[in-house]
């Protein structure tokens, strides 16, 4: 059951990442620049921050511990290979 929770959490996390990317693109394309720039800046700061941990990563690590799987550090680095932050 814990393995299923891990897979569902990962799937939801991927959905959220894709939705954020699409949302940022749409705001920049369809929205006014004075809304797009602060949103892009906030998202970049959250992604690159070493002080903020995503709640979905915390939840995934909880289910991974229950399933006896190794924990992950940063979701984007683990699944996509994107180097982010200063960890």
N, C-alpha and C positions, 0 to 999 in steps of 0.2 A: 504493500500500500504506500509506503514511503517513497519507493521508486516512482510510482505514478504521480505522487505529489511533486516530486522533483521535475519530472517531465512536463507536467501542467504548468508549473511555475516558470520554467524556461520558455515554454511556448507563449505564455502571457507576457513575459519580459521581452521577448523578441517582437511581439505585437506592439508593445508600448514603445520600443525603440523605433520601429518603422513608423508608427503613428507620429512620434515626435519629429522625425526627419521630414515626413510629408507635411506636417503642420508648419515647421519652420520654413520650408520651401514655399508653401502657399501664402504664408504671411508676407514673405519677402516679395512674392510675385503679385499677389492680389491686394495686399494691405498697404497702408501708408508707411513710408520709410521711418517715421517717428515712432511707430510701433514695432517695426521689424528689427531695428538696431538694438533696442534694449532686450528684446526677446532673444536674439542671437547671442548677445553678450551674457545674459543670464545662463543660457544653456551651455555656452562654452565654459563659463566659470564653474558650473555644477559638474560638468564632465571632467574637467582638469583639476578639480579640487581634491586635495589629499585629506581634507577634514570632513567631507560629506560622504557617507556610505548610503547607497540606494537601499530603500526598505525591501525591495524585491530580492536583492542579493542577500540580505540578511535572512529573509524567509527561505530562499533556496538553500543557503548554508545550514539552516535549521533542519530542513528535510533531508539534506545530504548526510548530516550527522546521524539522524535516525535510521537512514538506509545503509549506514556504514561506508559511505562514499567520501572521498577527500573533498574538503572545502575549496571554494574558488576565492580568488582575491578580488579581481575586477571583472565584471561581466563582459564588457566589450573586449578586453584583452583575452579572456579565456575562450570565448566562443567565436569572435571575429578576428582576433589577432591585432586589433587596433591598440597601439600603445598610447595610453592616456594617463594624465596625472604624473605625479612625482613620487610614486611609491617604490 
